[in-house]
Amino acid sequence: MIELILEPRCVRCLACVRVCPNDVLEADGDGLPYVARQQDCCSCFLCEAYCAPDALYVAPEAYPLPGLDAAQLLADGRIGAFRRALGWDQRKPGELDARAGAAPAIQRGHPGSPQDLHRSESYANGINRH
Amino acid sequence: MSTYTEVTTDSGRRIAAGDYEIDHKADVLVIGGSLAGAWAALAAARAGARVVLAEKGWMGTAGVVAAASVGGYYALPDDPAQREGVIGVRHQESRGLDDLGYVERVYDQSYRSFTELRAAGFASARLGAFPGPDSMAFLRRQLLAAKVKILDHSPALELLQTADGAVAGAAGIQRKSGEAWRVRAGAVVLATGGNAFLSGAQGTNGLTGDGYLMGAEAGARLQGMEFSGHYGLTPAEGSCTKGGMYFSGHIYDDAGARLDPLPSWFAVPNVARTLLSGGKAWVVLDKAAPEQHDTHRRQSPNFYQYFSRRGVDPFRQRWPVKLTYEGTVRAAGGLLVDEGCATGVPGLYAAGDVTDRCRLTGAFLSGAGPAVAWCVASGEWAGQGAAAFARALGKGAHARQVKGAGACGLRPGGGATGAGKGPGGRETIARVQEEILPLEKNFFRDGKQLTASLGRLDALWTAARAELSAAGPRELLKAREAAALAASARWIYRAALARTESRGLHRRSDFPEEDPAQRHHLVLSGVDEIRIARREALPA
């Protein structure tokens, strides 16, 4: 769940408030975003992806995780890691470079290649086996 | 920091009374802005329609695709071996309920669509690959370039219908401002996704079965709802249910015994059994060669954030997994559509996970390759169909008298009474979840449990139908989501009770075998009173 908004780094563009698919964030009277509905966050990291100054931290845990140390998360590179992993620190969203691909299991060959044929004669409905 | 004040606009009264602050006209209204909705909107716009797209969240981050990296299947026009392989890839698991001729048509269309996307400048590494956040950002730009009007944070709450039953638009709210909106349209495409029952699975919190409810209220039917017993493998403290990476690993129980004689998805029943008996299940992705680790991390960055942020090496250390319910998202059930993605209700089309996908993958998972192909193929056909329907209506389309078709959560007891009594939206949601989320109730189903759950769900529905409503926009949305969850759970369990066998994603512990005499489809209709009809499967 989203845990931190780093006020000193925030440029108040409110991209996070706009892009959150679950309406988790709001802007306060000073134009600063804050977490209004944390329970609706499913840790998709997309607010981080759209946060150019890396002023947000989403913990991967599916429950609140208070007491995180922002200085530590900044120092060890966890803040901004998802944006960098997408390559969005280098380019705009949607302007793909061809390195980005599909999930590995599908990536190996064309669909229908042997790696993708996870068929098994013994698989019926999950009850009969074992 | 100042505290947030809930918008106090009486959206509930406005919607129920048909008093809108925002009014649009379109040839085609698309409801839902993930892959299927985006594609439907583009197809309708290419066919010359004026298109409005309304999305509950933000078009670009909403839906399961934006929170994932997926690859869609396609059939190469000139490669018979590849075609045969991909078309038949899930035939065995479909348990006699797929339609290979239709599968071929879908994968031919997805090939054309993926090729068009590439020609439009979408530079994914491989044809059909959809790195989620980039794909949806790219499609948002395409929609704007095609002059599609996008309404973000604008959940549709009900369809608008003419006196003779044609769907002629929808109404909803802008959830941040609280304004009530209406879009009058020649035709509507539902692309609202499946229903994961707010289980918390990454990317699914917006997927609450809204389209099932709106569609069924307008007279559409559903099919395949019983094939909905899938739970996604999930890192134990996290929310990501993506499955592809488990093909690169092993799954063990506490004693170190392998739970994955079959890979990934096929190991789920064994994991469920282990968890149900109080054990734990552990994963290590040790089949991935060290030189591939970076590629894996790059290809599914959201999945690997869980490990990098927690300081775990998923390729070398073992880590516990849980199972998270995915409802109908990667499964089969949904609105029954014909070959052109029409629902049978005039003017109402559907695309993507909101539809039944039995034609594609029968009683089994539609997720990943087939589902992504289906999003673009069904989006293409629904968009074209809706545009043609609107065109045939001509100039009179917006002059039609319309009425809101929404009931439960919106018009309690048949009238608008403002804030309701009885259980509110949140409590209704929690009570539905108690029946549908637990592995104990919904992984291996049995008749007694289903009957007991249905009794409670029916009572909950009756109470919600009589009393559930809300005033403020967010509470109103919750009330409608609660209604959609309750309706979906009732459809799922009603069909599950009627199917006295085990087949694909429907597992009955009291009927553990597949029954050849039940190789048919169950078609559901009705919202308050649910009716079930049989539809024969294609000849074997």
Interface residues (C-beta under 8 A of the other chain):
Chain A: R18 V19 C20 P21 N22 D23 E26 D28 G29 D30 L32 Y34 A36 D40 C42 S43 C44 F45 L46 A49 Y50 A59 P60 E61 A62 Y63 R78 A81 F82 A85 L86 W88 K92 P93 G94 E95 L96 D97 A98 R99 A100 G101 A102 A103 P104 A105 I106 Q107 H110 P111 G112 S113 Q115 D116 L117 H118 R119 S120 E121 S122 Y123 A124 N125 G126 I127 N128 R129 H130
Chain B: M1 S2 T3 Y4 K56 G57 W58 G60 T61 A62 G63 A66 A67 A68 S69 V70 G71 G72 Y73 Y74 L76 Q82 R83 E84 G85 V86 I87 G88 V89 Q92 E93 R95 F122 A123 S124 A125 R126 G128 A129 F130 P131 P133 D134 S135 M136 A137 F138 L139 R140 R141 D152 H153 R175 K176 G200 A201 Q202 G203 T204 N205 G206 P235 E237 G238 S239 C240 K242 G244 M245 F247 S248 L262 P263 S264 W265 F266 V268 P269 N270 A272 R273 A288 Q292 T295 H296 R297 R298 Q299 S300 P301 N302 Y304 Q305 Y306 S308 R309 R310 A368 G369 F444 R474 S502 R503 G504 H506 R507 S509 P512 E513 E514
